[in-house]
């Protein structure tokens, strides 16, 4: 949580420019699991745009210590690639 108390302004601007909206992180404190939520018109495009930026490379390098490897035996995958897109199948207004 502390790592996100002061997110670099350049990183915030880049997320917005890449098409990320309504972005939140949620922490399950008992085991440290973090879930991110974002809205975007095109998930693949928005994530690819972020992955192509220098500021994202620098940010991910600072976040690497907080992430478990994507696969067993994986050594230090970019934390930004440890994600799955979920499909909403129910919503209550």
Secondary structure, DSSP 4 states (H G I P E B T S, - for coil): -GGGTT--HHHHHHHHHHT-EEEEEEEETTTTEEEEEEE-S-HHHHHHHHHT-HHHHHHHHHHGGG---SSTT-----GGG---PPPP-----
